[in-house]
Each structure stands twice: as structure tokens, then as C-alpha cells.
Amino acid sequence: MSFTVTLAPFGIQFECGEDESILSAALRQGVALRYGCKHGACGTCKARIVEGEVDLTQASGFALMQFERDEGVALLCSTYPLEDVVVQLEDYDETDLHSARPIVECDCHVLMRNRLTSDIWQLLLACDRGSSFEFDAGQFIEVNVPGTDEWRAYSMANAPSDAQRIELLIKELPGGCFSAFLAGGLREGQAIRIRGPYGQFKVQQGTAPIVMVAGGSGMAPILSMLRALGEQRTTREITFYYGARTAHDLICADEIASIALNLGSFTYVPVLSEPESESLWSGETGLVTSAIERQAGNLRAAEAYLCGPPGMIDAAIDVLKRKGMFSSRIRYDKFVSTANRT
């Protein structure tokens, strides 16, 4: 059984199955509702249900407070219709709602897996039968854990032009559903099913200087963005701050150096929180946000792209705002929990 979801005040309608969330149904049909984590942790997809009954039992009590539920507010990623419903959208432009790529599923196979550091793997997948997978730099996919109904989310690191392959940078977590399988059982040639693309984290058109900040496997979407900007031979000023523990954790250094040759103005600032020897490391140390504080000047005219754990992103946002950057120009992708990013 399916129900009709109407988006007010635009009158846009789509069908939603009784076993899928309103957000999932919208994305499947190319309707670009706003979202972040897609799993109920960030609150980006909040909207008001003004007509019809819905099931909110899967909505996080942390992200959706009881007083919000009482006022008809819902997390669309965790909201299931029980009848036809009307969703009231605020601060939307109708053209934005038609800008999403429809969600597709794609069969792939493993080309290569490579351990980059003690806890980060590089995984290369190839789309089967010469098919391609279209996405925007900065977006992510969900990967099915072989032999299960579980899916895990990872950002692409390759440029969108490389549409027959998918490159992922995956942090290995203790007990991680997919990362443990990657470390122990995944083999070259193995079939892997993916779906996507998801996410609204992408570089905006314009000429503003760009500040990029990442830590750990948060390198992936930033690397995809840099590769795409390099292909465009952009002349925009770009500064990339990357936080790692030690010099051995500075991944993708050769790729970054190669991309830099095609960028008009690019500065890479690696920051080590635990340098093994001060005498062997002359670069920035401490928190990556402290390096921004020390190095960046007035950022009022700039925009930022951040990817990594919530604590790092929250701290980076504070620093960027103190440096004069407008909140509306700060875009980020939080790796919110092991439930969705393992």
C-alpha cells in the first residue's frame, strides 16, 4: 500500500510506501528535501505535518523533542505515513525541490582494497556491465553489507567524471558492521551493491575563496571536490586544513600534490595532533581548528566545506565565525555515529 505526500505550499506530490520514510520516498523520486545524516541524528529534515496521520515511533527523542511532536513537527527521515499527508515546508524555493538526482541501486564488484593507515582503508569498486553512477562531488552512497540487510554510508573520494568507478575511504571501527567485513573478509572481485547518491554537501558555484577542513576519513568528500575543481582548473583561492594524529596518518598526500598542479591558488595545511618527533615535523601541530585560528585572516568573503566528526566540525564552525565567515557560507558533512558510518 502507498500513500500520497503533498508538499505545501507548492502542491508537489509523490507516492510513499507504508514501509518507507517520507524522506526516502522523496529522494527515490528525485524530490530534493533537505537532509543531513538521513538517520534521525541531525534534525536537518524537520518539517511540520499539517494533514494526515504519521508514525513517529522511530524518530530520535534527542533530535525531535516532545513539544515539537505536539506541534506537528516531524523528522522526515524517520516519519512513515499512515494515510495521505500534507507536509508544510518553510524557507524552500520550489526550484530547489527539483534539483536532486534520483536514488538508484547499482551492482558493483571490488577492484581493490588497500590499508592506508592503521584504521583507514581505501576501497575501489567498479560498476558492473559498463554502467555508470552519477553523483556530485561531496555526496555519499550507502553500501550493502554482503549477506545482510544492513547498509552503511560512505562518501565518494573520486571525481564525478570517473563515473564507472567508486573510491571510498573507510575508517575501521571496533565492531563496525561493514568495516570489520572489509578488514577481514572482503576480496577482489566480490559483488557489492550500492545505492545513492545522497547528500547536499557540494561546492557552490561562484568565485569566493574556499576553506576546506577535514579529519581522518573525512578526507573523502573533500578529495572528490578537489579533484572536480582541478578538472575545472579553477582559479579560486583554496586552503585545505587536514587533521591527523601522526605523519603516518596523512593519507592521499600524493593525490593532493597532483591535484594542486591544476589549481590556480591552493594551500595544503596538514596538522598533527600527536607528532612522533617534533624534530622531524616542522608543520602545524595541535588541533586542526587551532591551526585555522593561527593561520587564517579575515574570512568574511570566504566559504567553507567541513567533513569529519561532530566535535571537530562544531569547533571549526566557531573558529570560522570568529574569523568573520557568515553561517550561511559554512557547509558540512558530520560523520554522526557508528550506526550510519561504520
C-alpha positions as CSV (number, residue, x, y, z in Angstrom):
1,M,0.0,0.0,0.0
2,S,1.2,3.5,-0.7
3,F,0.0,7.0,0.3
4,T,0.2,10.4,-1.4
5,V,2.5,13.0,0.2
6,T,1.8,16.6,-0.8
7,L,4.4,19.3,-0.2
8,A,2.8,22.7,0.7
9,P,2.7,25.4,-0.4
10,F,4.0,24.1,-3.7
11,G,1.5,21.3,-4.4
12,I,4.2,18.9,-5.3
13,Q,3.1,15.3,-4.8
14,F,4.8,11.9,-4.7
15,E,3.9,8.4,-3.5
16,C,5.3,6.9,-0.3
17,G,5.1,3.2,0.6
18,E,3.8,2.3,4.0
19,D,7.2,0.8,4.8
20,E,9.4,3.7,3.7
21,S,10.1,7.1,5.3
22,I,8.8,10.3,3.7
23,L,12.4,11.4,3.0
24,S,13.4,8.1,1.4
25,A,10.3,8.2,-0.9
26,A,11.1,11.8,-1.9
27,L,14.7,11.1,-2.7
28,R,13.9,8.0,-4.6
29,Q,11.7,10.1,-6.9
30,G,14.1,13.0,-7.3
31,V,12.4,15.4,-4.8
32,A,15.2,17.3,-3.1
33,L,14.1,17.6,0.5
34,R,16.8,18.9,2.8
35,Y,18.6,16.3,5.0
36,G,21.9,15.6,6.6
37,C,22.6,12.3,8.3
38,K,19.4,10.6,7.0
39,H,19.2,8.6,10.2
40,G,17.5,10.9,12.7
41,A,20.5,12.4,14.4
42,C,21.0,15.9,12.9
43,G,17.5,17.4,12.6
44,T,18.0,18.9,9.2
45,C,14.9,17.3,7.7
46,K,12.5,18.7,10.3
47,A,9.1,19.8,8.8
48,R,5.5,20.2,10.0
49,I,2.8,17.6,9.2
50,V,-0.3,19.7,8.8
51,E,-2.7,17.0,7.5
52,G,-2.8,13.2,7.9
53,E,-1.6,10.7,10.5
54,V,2.0,9.5,10.6
55,D,4.1,7.0,12.6
56,L,6.9,8.8,14.5
57,T,8.0,5.9,16.8
58,Q,11.4,5.6,15.1
59,A,12.2,9.3,15.5
60,S,15.0,10.1,17.9
61,G,13.9,11.6,21.2
62,F,17.2,13.7,21.1
63,A,16.7,15.2,17.7
64,L,12.9,15.6,18.0
65,M,11.7,16.8,21.4
66,Q,8.2,16.0,22.7
67,F,7.0,19.6,22.4
68,E,7.9,19.6,18.7
69,R,5.9,16.4,18.3
70,D,3.0,18.0,20.0
71,E,3.2,20.9,17.5
72,G,3.2,18.5,14.5
73,V,6.9,18.7,13.7
74,A,8.4,15.5,12.3
75,L,11.8,14.2,11.2
76,L,11.0,13.2,7.7
77,C,13.8,10.6,7.6
78,S,12.0,8.8,10.5
79,T,8.4,9.5,9.6
80,Y,6.1,6.9,8.0
81,P,2.7,7.8,6.6
82,L,-0.4,6.0,7.9
83,E,-2.6,7.8,5.3
84,D,-2.3,10.6,2.7
85,V,-0.4,13.5,4.4
86,V,0.4,17.2,3.7
87,V,3.9,18.5,4.8
88,Q,4.4,22.2,5.3
89,L,7.8,23.3,4.1
90,E,9.5,26.5,5.4
91,D,12.2,28.5,3.6
92,Y,12.2,26.4,0.5
93,D,12.3,27.5,-3.1
94,E,10.3,25.3,-5.5
95,T,13.2,25.1,-7.9
96,D,15.4,23.6,-5.2
97,L,13.0,20.7,-4.8
98,H,13.6,19.6,-8.4
99,S,17.4,19.6,-8.1
100,A,18.1,16.1,-6.7
101,R,19.5,13.2,-8.6
102,P,17.0,10.2,-8.2
103,I,18.3,7.5,-5.9
104,V,19.4,4.4,-7.8
105,E,20.8,1.0,-6.9
106,C,23.8,-0.3,-8.7
107,D,25.7,-3.7,-8.7
108,C,29.4,-3.3,-8.3
109,H,32.4,-5.5,-7.7
110,V,35.6,-4.9,-5.7
111,L,38.6,-3.8,-7.7
112,M,41.0,-3.2,-4.8
113,R,41.2,-2.8,-1.1
114,N,44.2,-1.1,0.4
115,R,45.0,-0.3,4.0
116,L,46.2,3.3,4.1
117,T,46.8,3.6,7.8
118,S,46.2,1.5,10.9
119,D,42.5,2.4,10.8
120,I,41.6,3.8,7.3
121,W,41.1,1.6,4.2
122,Q,40.8,2.6,0.6
123,L,38.2,0.6,-1.3
124,L,37.8,0.8,-5.1
125,L,34.6,-0.5,-6.7
126,A,33.7,-0.9,-10.4
127,C,30.2,-0.6,-11.7
128,D,29.1,-3.8,-13.4
129,R,28.4,-4.2,-17.1
130,G,30.0,-0.9,-18.0
131,S,27.2,1.1,-16.2
132,S,28.0,4.4,-14.7
133,F,27.0,6.1,-11.4
134,E,26.3,9.8,-11.5
135,F,26.8,12.0,-8.5
136,D,28.1,15.4,-7.4
137,A,31.4,15.8,-5.6
138,G,30.8,15.7,-1.9
139,Q,27.9,13.2,-2.0
140,F,27.8,9.8,-0.4
141,I,26.4,6.3,-1.1
142,E,25.1,3.5,1.0
143,V,26.8,0.2,0.7
144,N,25.1,-3.1,1.5
145,V,26.9,-5.3,3.9
146,P,27.2,-8.7,2.0
147,G,24.9,-11.3,3.3
148,T,22.8,-8.9,5.4
149,D,20.1,-6.3,5.1
150,E,22.4,-3.7,6.6
151,W,23.6,-0.6,4.7
152,R,26.4,1.7,5.7
153,A,27.1,5.2,4.4
154,Y,30.4,6.4,2.9
155,S,31.4,9.5,0.8
156,M,32.9,9.1,-2.6
157,A,36.5,10.2,-3.0
158,N,36.7,10.0,-6.8
159,A,35.7,12.9,-9.1
160,P,32.2,12.6,-10.7
161,S,33.8,12.3,-14.1
162,D,35.2,8.9,-13.0
163,A,31.7,7.5,-13.3
164,Q,32.5,3.9,-13.8
165,R,34.4,3.6,-10.5
166,I,33.7,4.4,-6.9
167,E,36.5,5.2,-4.5
168,L,35.8,5.1,-0.7
169,L,37.9,5.9,2.3
170,I,36.6,3.9,5.2
171,K,37.5,4.2,8.9
172,E,37.8,0.8,10.6
173,L,35.8,0.8,13.8
174,P,35.7,-1.9,16.5
175,G,32.7,-4.0,15.9
176,G,31.8,-2.0,12.7
177,C,29.4,-4.0,10.6
178,F,31.0,-3.2,7.2
179,S,34.5,-2.0,8.2
180,A,35.1,-5.3,10.1
181,F,34.0,-7.2,7.0
182,L,36.3,-5.0,4.9
183,A,39.2,-5.8,7.1
184,G,38.6,-9.5,7.4
185,G,36.5,-11.0,4.6
186,L,36.2,-8.7,1.6
187,R,38.1,-10.0,-1.5
188,E,38.8,-8.7,-5.0
189,G,36.0,-9.4,-7.5
190,Q,33.4,-9.7,-4.7
191,A,29.9,-8.4,-5.6
192,I,28.8,-5.3,-3.7
193,R,25.5,-3.5,-4.0
194,I,25.3,0.3,-3.5
195,R,22.5,2.9,-3.6
196,G,22.6,6.7,-3.9
197,P,23.7,9.3,-4.4
198,Y,22.8,11.0,-1.1
199,G,23.7,14.3,0.4
200,Q,23.6,18.0,-0.3
201,F,27.2,18.7,0.6
202,K,28.7,20.1,-2.6
203,V,30.7,23.1,-3.8
204,Q,28.6,26.1,-4.7
205,Q,29.2,28.0,-7.9
206,G,31.0,31.3,-7.5
207,T,34.4,33.0,-7.1
208,A,34.6,33.2,-3.2
209,P,37.8,31.9,-1.6
210,I,37.3,28.4,-0.2
211,V,38.3,26.9,3.2
212,M,38.2,23.1,3.5
213,V,38.6,21.3,6.8
214,A,38.7,17.5,7.3
215,G,39.9,14.9,9.7
216,G,40.5,11.1,9.2
217,S,38.2,9.6,6.6
218,G,36.6,13.0,6.2
219,M,39.2,13.4,3.5
220,A,37.0,11.5,1.0
221,P,34.4,14.1,0.0
222,I,37.0,16.9,0.2
223,L,39.3,14.9,-2.2
224,S,36.3,14.4,-4.5
225,M,35.7,18.2,-4.5
226,L,39.3,19.0,-5.1
227,R,39.6,16.6,-8.0
228,A,36.5,18.1,-9.6
229,L,37.8,21.6,-9.1
230,G,41.2,20.6,-10.5
231,E,39.5,19.2,-13.6
232,Q,37.8,22.6,-13.9
233,R,41.2,24.3,-13.4
234,T,39.5,26.7,-11.1
235,T,41.3,29.9,-10.1
236,R,39.5,30.2,-6.8
237,E,41.7,30.5,-3.7
238,I,41.6,27.2,-1.8
239,T,43.0,26.4,1.6
240,F,42.7,22.8,2.9
241,Y,43.3,22.1,6.6
242,Y,43.6,18.3,7.3
243,G,43.9,16.9,10.9
244,A,45.7,13.6,11.6
245,R,47.3,12.1,14.6
246,T,50.8,11.4,13.2
247,A,52.7,11.8,9.9
248,H,51.8,8.1,9.1
249,D,48.1,9.1,9.2
250,L,48.5,11.8,6.5
251,I,46.6,10.0,3.7
252,C,46.4,10.8,0.0
253,A,49.4,13.2,0.0
254,D,50.5,12.2,-3.5
255,E,47.0,12.7,-4.9
256,I,46.7,16.2,-3.2
257,A,50.1,17.2,-4.7
258,S,49.0,16.1,-8.1
259,I,45.6,17.9,-7.9
260,A,47.4,21.1,-6.8
261,L,49.1,21.3,-10.2
262,N,45.7,22.1,-11.7
263,L,44.6,24.6,-9.1
264,G,45.4,28.2,-9.5
265,S,45.8,29.0,-5.8
266,F,45.9,26.1,-3.4
267,T,47.4,25.8,0.1
268,Y,47.5,22.4,1.9
269,V,47.9,22.6,5.7
270,P,48.4,19.2,7.4
271,V,48.1,19.4,11.2
272,L,49.3,16.7,13.5
273,S,47.8,16.3,17.0
274,E,50.4,13.7,18.1
275,P,53.6,14.3,16.2
276,E,56.0,11.4,16.9
277,S,59.0,13.7,16.9
278,E,59.0,17.5,16.9
279,S,62.4,17.5,15.3
280,L,61.1,15.5,12.3
281,W,57.9,17.6,11.8
282,S,58.1,21.3,11.0
283,G,54.4,21.8,10.2
284,E,51.4,22.7,12.3
285,T,50.6,20.7,15.5
286,G,47.7,20.5,17.8
287,L,44.0,20.6,16.9
288,V,43.2,21.4,13.3
289,T,41.0,24.2,14.5
290,S,43.9,25.8,16.3
291,A,45.8,25.9,13.0
292,I,42.9,27.7,11.4
293,E,42.9,30.2,14.3
294,R,46.6,30.8,13.8
295,Q,46.8,30.9,10.0
296,A,43.6,32.3,8.6
297,G,43.0,36.0,8.3
298,N,39.6,37.7,7.9
299,L,37.2,35.2,6.2
300,R,34.2,37.4,5.7
301,A,34.4,36.9,1.9
302,A,35.1,33.2,2.0
303,E,33.0,30.0,2.2
304,A,33.8,26.7,4.0
305,Y,33.4,22.9,3.5
306,L,33.9,20.7,6.6
307,C,33.9,17.0,6.9
308,G,34.6,14.8,9.9
309,P,33.4,14.0,13.4
310,P,30.8,16.3,15.1
311,G,33.2,17.7,17.7
312,M,35.7,18.9,15.1
313,I,33.0,20.4,12.9
314,D,31.4,22.3,15.7
315,A,34.8,23.7,16.8
316,A,35.7,24.6,13.3
317,I,32.4,26.4,12.8
318,D,33.1,28.5,15.9
319,V,36.5,29.5,14.7
320,L,35.3,30.3,11.2
321,K,32.6,32.5,12.5
322,R,35.1,34.3,14.8
323,K,37.1,34.9,11.7
324,G,34.2,36.7,10.1
325,M,32.6,33.9,7.9
326,F,28.8,34.0,7.6
327,S,27.0,31.0,8.9
328,S,25.2,30.6,5.6
329,R,28.5,30.0,3.9
330,I,29.6,27.2,6.1
331,R,28.6,23.7,4.7
332,Y,29.5,20.5,6.4
333,D,29.0,16.7,6.5
334,K,29.1,15.3,10.0
335,F,30.0,11.6,10.4
336,V,27.5,11.3,13.1
337,S,27.6,7.8,14.5
338,T,28.8,4.3,14.1
339,A,25.2,3.3,13.3
340,N,25.4,5.1,9.9
341,R,29.1,5.4,9.3
342,T,30.7,2.1,10.3
